[in-house]
Amino acid sequence: MTTFTSSLPDDLLDKLAKASSNLKMPKNKIIERALNIYLEQLDRAAYEKSYKRMANDPDMIAMAEEGMADYFELLKEFDKE
């Protein structure tokens, strides 16, 4: 594991110390968990943004519609069996 040094505002460090005491968990573990959650939220936000961008892209809509036509044809073949 790599060591990382950073500065935080005093009020935030006080909150961290209280949380650490209440949870009986080391401060670095709280920071690690919080950072993981935050980074996951950033990934989700980027994913959502890309979907919204695709929803307004005529080429992407056309590709999706073409794919749906193929999918329906496969379903029809499956129903015949």
Secondary structure, DSSP 4 states (H G I P E B T S, - for coil): ---------HHHHHHHHHHHHHHT--HHHHHHHHHHHHHHHHHHHHHHHHHHHHHT-HHHHHHHHHHHHHHHHHHHHHHH-
